[in-house]
Amino acid sequence: MQKKKLPYSGLLLTAVAIVLLCGAFTVSISKGKNYKVLVFSKTNGYRHASIEEGIAAIKLLGQQNNFSVVATEDSLALNSKNLKQYKAVIFLSTTGSILGDAGEAALKQFVEAGGGFAGVHGAADCEYNRPWYVQLVGGSFESHPEQQQAKLLVKDASHPSARHLPAVWERKDEWYNFKNLNPAVTTVLTIDEGSYKGGKNGAHHPMAWYHTVGKGRAFYTALGHTNECYKEAAFLQHLLGGIQYAAGIK
């Protein structure tokens, strides 16, 4: 039987796939309508050195997956008029008091009307005195031990942030302990406290979760402390899935 020759477009797609597989990291590439996300990384407390790495990685994910990224640390950007252009807002390792009353009101209106929120790592380490924000994120940071290897357990393999993961995912990061956990969320990942030292949330220690807020969607992952995270293919696919869920794409 004679083999069919790939058309030019097929050869081109194959070549692109090969290039991507040889890059610094690989993530799935999806086609679809272009949309915009806002990355907000303001800090009024501890500042993670990985923020700049995270912004660069999210911008690259956007280039590969058909969404554009605007990054800011200006709280005034969180206003109702400006937020209308975005599908989702990503709080990337924000810390301390960053919103103000007007910013919280605009974010609340945006999410509850159908916008998306994705919180990464330090997004749980801010605005402790704003109950609506704490419920949106899904909990507040309480403490963490030293960075170390640990085992994450996939609890919802159907979620786009976890479909690519093994049932037990072992990696190094900074592992948060939480307080004020929102019982209404659906857990994606838990951490096995027997696999590392310093866990304080017990047998069900969540590390990533999601839920709906009004007509909108919220996702949070406690992962993402180190610079190395943003070059790690499995973590980036996890982050991408969370962003796409929040944006209502998946």
C-alpha positions in Angstrom: 0.0 0.0 0.0 1.4 3.4 -1.0 1.9 5.8 2.0 0.1 9.1 1.8 2.3 12.2 1.7 1.6 14.8 4.3 0.4 18.1 2.9 2.5 21.1 3.4 0.3 22.2 6.4 0.8 18.8 8.0 4.6 19.0 7.6 4.5 22.5 9.1 2.6 21.4 12.1 4.9 18.5 12.6 7.9 20.8 12.4 6.4 23.1 15.0 5.7 20.2 17.3 9.3 19.0 17.1 10.6 22.5 17.9 8.3 22.8 20.9 9.4 19.4 22.2 13.0 20.5 22.1 12.4 23.8 23.9 12.9 24.6 27.6 9.5 23.2 28.5 6.6 21.8 26.7 2.9 22.3 27.3 -0.2 21.4 25.2 -1.1 23.9 22.6 -4.8 24.7 22.0 -6.5 26.6 19.3 -9.5 28.8 19.9 -10.7 32.3 20.0 -8.1 34.8 21.3 -8.8 36.3 24.7 -6.9 38.4 27.3 -5.9 37.9 30.9 -4.5 40.3 33.4 -1.6 39.3 35.7 -1.6 41.2 38.9 1.5 40.8 41.1 1.5 43.7 43.6 3.2 43.0 46.9 3.0 44.9 50.2 4.9 42.3 52.1 7.3 39.5 51.2 8.1 39.6 47.5 8.7 36.4 45.7 11.8 36.4 43.5 9.9 34.2 41.1 7.3 36.8 40.1 9.2 38.0 37.1 9.8 34.4 36.0 6.1 33.7 36.5 5.0 36.7 34.3 7.4 35.6 31.5 6.2 32.0 31.7 2.5 33.1 31.6 3.2 35.3 28.6 4.8 32.4 26.8 1.9 30.2 27.7 -0.3 32.8 26.1 1.7 32.9 22.9 1.4 29.1 22.7 -2.3 28.9 23.6 -3.9 31.9 21.9 -4.4 34.3 24.8 -2.7 37.7 25.4 -1.3 38.8 28.7 -1.1 42.2 30.3 0.9 42.4 33.6 0.5 45.1 36.2 1.2 46.0 39.8 -1.1 49.0 39.7 -4.1 48.5 41.9 -5.9 51.2 39.9 -6.0 48.7 37.0 -8.6 46.8 39.0 -11.6 48.9 38.1 -14.8 47.8 36.4 -14.2 49.5 33.1 -10.7 48.1 32.6 -11.6 44.6 33.7 -14.3 44.3 31.1 -11.6 43.5 28.4 -10.3 40.4 30.3 -11.5 36.8 30.6 -9.6 36.2 33.8 -7.4 38.0 36.4 -4.4 36.1 37.7 -3.1 37.1 41.2 0.6 36.0 41.0 2.2 35.7 44.5 0.5 38.9 45.7 1.1 39.7 49.4 -0.1 42.1 52.0 -2.8 44.8 51.5 -3.1 45.3 47.7 -6.8 45.9 46.8 -8.4 48.7 48.6 -12.2 48.9 48.8 -12.7 50.0 45.2 -10.4 47.3 43.9 -12.2 44.6 45.9 -15.6 45.9 44.7 -14.5 45.9 41.1 -13.0 42.4 41.3 -16.2 41.1 43.0 -18.3 42.6 40.3 -16.1 41.1 37.6 -16.0 37.6 39.0 -19.6 37.3 40.0 -20.7 38.6 36.6 -18.8 35.8 34.9 -15.2 36.7 34.9 -12.4 34.3 36.1 -9.9 34.4 38.9 -6.7 32.4 39.2 -4.6 32.6 42.3 -1.0 31.4 42.4 1.0 30.7 45.6 1.1 34.0 47.5 -2.4 35.0 46.4 -3.4 33.3 49.7 -1.0 35.6 51.6 -2.9 38.8 51.3 -6.0 40.6 52.3 -6.6 38.5 55.4 -9.3 41.0 56.6 -11.4 40.9 53.5 -13.8 37.9 53.9 -15.0 37.9 50.3 -11.5 37.8 49.0 -10.5 34.9 51.3 -13.6 33.0 50.2 -12.7 33.7 46.5 -9.1 32.4 46.9 -10.3 29.5 49.0 -8.2 30.0 52.1 -5.4 32.0 53.8 -1.7 31.2 54.2 -0.8 30.4 57.8 2.8 29.0 57.7 5.3 26.9 55.7 8.2 24.7 56.5 11.5 24.8 54.5 11.3 24.0 50.9 11.6 20.2 50.3 10.4 17.3 48.2 6.9 16.0 48.8 4.2 13.9 47.3 1.0 15.5 45.8 -2.0 13.4 45.3 -4.4 14.0 42.5 -8.0 14.1 43.7 -9.8 15.4 40.6 -8.1 14.1 37.5 -10.9 15.5 35.3 -9.9 19.1 36.0 -7.8 20.7 33.2 -5.1 21.6 35.7 -4.6 17.9 36.6 -5.4 15.8 33.5 -1.8 15.4 32.6 -0.6 14.5 36.1 0.3 11.1 37.6 -1.8 10.0 40.5 1.1 10.7 42.8 3.2 13.7 41.7 6.5 14.2 43.6 8.3 17.5 43.4 10.0 20.3 45.4 8.3 23.5 46.3 7.3 25.6 49.3 4.4 23.9 50.9 1.8 26.2 52.5 -0.3 25.4 55.6 -3.7 27.1 55.5 -6.4 28.6 57.7 -9.9 29.8 56.9 -10.3 27.1 54.2 -13.5 27.5 52.1 -15.5 24.2 52.4 -17.3 24.9 49.2 -14.3 24.4 46.9 -13.5 21.2 44.9 -10.0 19.9 45.7 -7.7 19.1 42.8 -4.5 18.3 44.7 -3.7 17.4 48.3 -0.3 16.8 49.8 0.8 13.7 51.7 1.9 15.1 55.0 3.8 11.8 55.6 6.1 12.6 52.7 7.6 15.7 54.1 8.1 17.6 57.4 6.0 20.5 58.6 2.5 19.9 57.4 -0.3 21.1 59.7 -3.6 20.5 57.9 -3.9 16.8 58.4 -5.0 14.0 56.2 -6.9 16.3 53.8 -4.3 19.0 53.2 -5.4 20.8 50.0 -2.8 22.3 47.6 -5.0 23.3 44.6 -8.8 23.7 44.2 -11.5 25.4 42.2 -15.1 26.6 42.6 -17.7 28.8 41.1 -18.4 32.3 42.4 -21.7 33.7 41.1 -21.5 33.3 37.3 -17.7 33.2 37.5 -15.0 30.7 38.2 -12.1 30.7 40.6 -9.0 28.5 40.7 -6.1 28.5 43.2 -2.8 26.6 43.3 -0.4 26.9 46.3 2.5 25.7 44.0 4.8 28.2 42.3 7.2 29.5 44.9 10.6 28.9 43.1 12.1 30.2 39.9 12.5 26.6 38.8 8.7 26.0 38.9 8.3 28.3 35.8 10.6 26.1 33.7 8.9 22.8 34.9 6.6 21.4 32.2 4.2 19.6 34.5 3.7 22.7 36.7 3.3 24.9 33.7 0.6 22.6 32.3 -1.0 22.7 35.7 -1.0 26.5 35.7 -2.3 26.6 32.2 -5.2 24.4 33.0 -6.1 26.6 35.9 -6.0 29.7 33.8 -8.1 28.1 31.1 -10.6 26.9 33.6 -10.9 30.4 35.2 -11.3 31.9 31.7 -14.1 29.5 30.9 -12.1 28.0 28.0 -12.0 24.5 29.6 
